[in-house]
Amino acid sequence: MRRCARTGCCDTGERVEAQRSREICSRRVNTHEMLLSKQTMRANTNNNEEELNRLRGQLARSLREREALSEQHEALASELRVVRTERDLLKERLNAFMRKLFAAKSEARGSEQKDLFFNEAEQLAPTPLPVEVAPGEGVEVPTHRPRPKRGRKPLDPALPREVIRHELSAAERICPHDGSVLQEIGVEASEQLDIVPASVRVIRHERVKYACPCCRQGVHIAPAAPKLLPKALLTESALAWVIAAKYQDALPLYRQAAILARFGGELSRNTLAGSVVRVGAAVQPMVNLLRDSLLDADLIHGDETELQVLKEPGRAAQRKSYLWVQMSGCGPPVRLFTYAPSRSAKTALELYEGARGALLSDGYEAYASVAAAQKLVHLGCWAHARRKFVEAEAALPKQSRTSDHPAVQFIALIAELYVLEASARDAETAERLRLRQTASAPVLAKIEALTLLHLHRVLPQSLLGRALHYLHEQWPKLVRFLDDGHYPIDNNACENAIRPFVIGRKNWLFSDTVAGAQASANLYSLIETAKANGIEPYRYLCALFAALPKASRLEHYEALLPWRIALPSQ
């Protein structure tokens, strides 16, 4: 049935058609919407990809910036570590420099030590345990030793004495009780040391001339007495006084000239200096004999120190020259000083040519060349090794100087070595060798293990690092004292021999010419050798200068050596 549209009549075909049309339109709308949605999604996807790419770019830049900042941070951290290390090294060097300037020069660990760390035996020795005594047994009590009387040391009995008697007057010798004359029953004596000021005199030598009154064939004159320095203005004893004052007492020549002028002896400093240089050349035969005796020794100590010579051909006045010191370790005591313009291995080889036996020195490489060339047993010096650790410890802050610090540990272990050496100082050679091999060897093993433990943990340029590397490099030489009981543990004896020169250098500062430096070396050799042989240098020089002009053969010169010369009685 069909219905008109206006009247609302229904028609089935139209309804179906309309429904279909609506469905088609709906599908078209949906399709359009889907297309729009896809386009929107496609656009959103494109936007998201662009945003993602942008974010990825930002992330990449951030990562690059982070890496750059990380690298910069690492560089700054590394630079900071370097700066801190350099700061610590500079502070350490500053502390060491301040210690050299203002601290005590002694290396002793306490005021109770008279010698270099030899008195540490009481500190390191174990405390003895109390002895248990069984009931009924007695305890042996050692005999009481009276304490020596305190007071001033008595004056030398060999000195000449003038006795001055103090007596009562005749009136004071009458007893006030019964009027009897007092009788002498003894004296109460006291002594004082008196000094007679230096006296200057002139010795006039008159050589008598003779002539024959008949023939008049010529003039005969008495021969002049042999002199050390012909036509010299000073006598041999005066020369000995000047030389002993300069090289033993460190009294410069200008001060000696002032002292002589005070007593009427007007002499210029140039005159004294010229005489000293001539004497130094005149005693060269004795120095040659000292060198021969030194090279024959089975053990030689070696060291050197700086010396400035102002007028040296081909060298500036500011350049440093050197005074080499050699000392015999056995046989007749010899202390030999030699001037040289350099510290080279060539100079060392010349000085030690012909040596045999063993050589004890510090770590200077020139001595290693000498030992290799002369086939000597090369010994190291434990005092030098210890000194470097002492310097490292002194540069530390006080709060860091604890028992677990490596420098403190090394010093304590080296002290144990010296305690053992002190205990065997008066022992026989065989007993000293046995003690070293049984007691010192374990201590050396501890030192070696501690060295290997810290060698690569410490900065090489620090004071502790330098001490460790020095100890490691010198180790084969430092342990050789275990091979022979005669070998010393250090080179302190040679350093003690060189000390008078160092003290004198502080007063006279330099040598003017090469001849003056060579003369000083020769005279230091004679004076220090005389002291080593227990002879007062002034007495030895007086006897030597008087006898040397009369010597003509080798045996004459050999009889004038310090351990052979016959000194006149005082």
Secondary structure, DSSP 8 states (H G I E B T S, - for coil): ----TTTT---HHHHHHHHHHHHHHHHHHHHHHHHHHHHHHHHHHHHHHHHHHHHHHHHHHHHHHHHHHHHHHHHHHHHHHHHHHHHHHHHHHHHHHHHHHHS-S---SSTT-SSTT-TTHHHHS---------TT--------------S-----TTS----------TGGGB-TTT--B---------------------------EEE-TTT---EEE------SSTT-SS-HHHHHHHHHHHHTS---HHHHHHHHHHTT----HHHHHHHHHHHHHHTHHHHHHHHHHHHTSSEEEEEEEEEEEEE-TTS-TTSEEEEEEEEESSSS--EEEEEES---HHHHHHHTTT--SEEE--S-HHHHHHHHHHT-EEE--HHHHHHHHHHHHHTS-GGG--TTSHHHHHHHHHHHHHHHHHHTTTS-HHHHHHHIIIIIHHHHHHHHHHHHHHTTTS-TTSHHHHHHHHHHHHHHHHTGGGS-TTS-S--HHHHHHHHHHHHHHHHH--EEEHHHHHHHHHHHHHHHHHHHTT--HHHHHHHHHHHGGG--SHHHHHTTSTTT------
